[in-house]
Amino acid sequence: MKGRLLKGLLAVVGLSLCALLMGTAAPNDTAPTPPGKTTFYKDVLPILQNNCQSCHRAGEVAPMSLITYDETRPFAIAIKMAVLTKKMPPWYADPQFGHFSNERKLSPQDIRTLVSWVDGGAQPGNAKDAPPPLNFVDGWNIGQPDRVIEMPVAYNVPAEGTVEYQYLVIPGNFTQDTWVRAAEIRPGNRAVVHHVIAFIRSPESKWMRDAKPGEFFVPKKENQQESSGNGNQGNANQQQSNSNQQQRQDRRGDLGELLVGYAPGLQPLELTDQAKLIKAGSDIVLQLHYTANGNAGSDQTRIGLIFTKEPPKLRTIQLAASNPGFKIPPNDPNYEVKSQVLLQETVTLADLMPHMHFRGKDFLFQVIYPDGKTETLLSVPKYDFNWQLGYQLAKPIVLPKGTRIECTAHFDNSANNPYNPDPSKEVRWGDQTWEEMMIGFFSVTVSDTKATAASLMKPEKPGTRTPPNQPNAQQPDGKPAAASSGGTGSTSNQQ
Ligand code: HEC
């Protein structure tokens, strides 16, 4: 009943939106095809191919396929609603800032075509008018991989309960330095896979060395007391908490490098003139997040890799500005957390990806150039945890050494957040979705193939600035020059 009312309401909103759209059409726009003349094969299918089928086909992330007329027809009304409300295709960047090559957006003309098709009775038209179907290679969006790495064992997900993040070290058997220009993760069972991240663990990294290759592994939890914090924070407790934070940060420095991830909305890795380096002797470490959905299920995920024949001129490497030290108070509707890094080398910035969990509300990426000039690169005003989107810069930006990247996030820990599992809880950093994260991932390209995350950037206390008139104020010893209190006065900025 309620559902129907809502749908009715949506229809009204949709109609008036539609009227608005038509009313404001620029005079030199081609006139919309009259309802009844718009057909599936001639007008609608090309739009679906270009904007929808990457997700809406069998075996992909969307719940229904929009490949054929018969598959699409039942969703005609839903399609009209979804495109008028801009719910589909999913895209969350504020158009005021930045231009992105992977932007998903329908032109006003495309929207008019879809609406006019639905309003005209969703006619099939003549199948002879159809464009040739898109070629999808055996499920791989990146094309035929040179190598497929499959989980050597399946994970059995129970019907109910919480599954801790699982890690799986897969011996890489890379006998030489290998350059990857494309990578894609194909979950074995999408019903239970929430997300997967594949990391490259270089031979010198100590990360996850206590995990036996080929066996699922759950890292030891940090001091459990810490997360029970309920106001009664004595000095000892505080010290404990600080040292845990330190451990956490030390460990953060020795993570593997992110190779590719899988989550709704996330695109596979596809590079054109660059590649990611997998050093000889590296292993692949999978971080697997499974969610129980009422039915037990088992998963055996695969990763497809495409290599470059020649070493590329440029190396792509993923970095992050994160802040693991926050405590979001109960019921706070707009808690701010910032993170900041200082670039140690000149790099070219290629893409950005905010990451938070259920309480994530908005996310901003800004750069502060060495001369003090500030630029907003990406603003996601309404973050939606269900969509993990990466934003690829249409024109990569050169960031000189000494540039800072600053991320600002807000969290809604109030009862007004429909995803909030418990507004009465203080929330800290943690793997599970009811805990929080604050990570601004970004990829850079560099010509130095030996570069590492540590050689390229240094985490800083948020708010740190070098006064522009004192170029020598930059500290060689890694200590922030000066912590200005500038900004919001929020208490969240402890690193
Ligand atoms: C990045 C992947 C992706 C793309 C691209 C995409 N969709 Fe979806 N779509 C989804 C997923 C996942 C769902 C189900 C979850 C949801 O509704 O949020 C969905 C749901 C829908 C629904 C269900 C109705 C609703 O409002 O819940 C419609 C209709 C739809 N998509 C139409 C389209 C159309 C039309 C396009 C192209 C213009 C498109 N989608 C592009 C992933 C995608």
Boltz pocket constraint, residues with backbone or C-beta under 6 A from the ligand:
constraints:
  - pocket:
      binder: B
      contacts: [[A, 47], [A, 48], [A, 51], [A, 52], [A, 53], [A, 54], [A, 55], [A, 56], [A, 61], [A, 62], [A, 63], [A, 75], [A, 78], [A, 79], [A, 80], [A, 82], [A, 83], [A, 87], [A, 88], [A, 89], [A, 90], [A, 104], [A, 106], [A, 264], [A, 265]]
      max_distance: 6.0
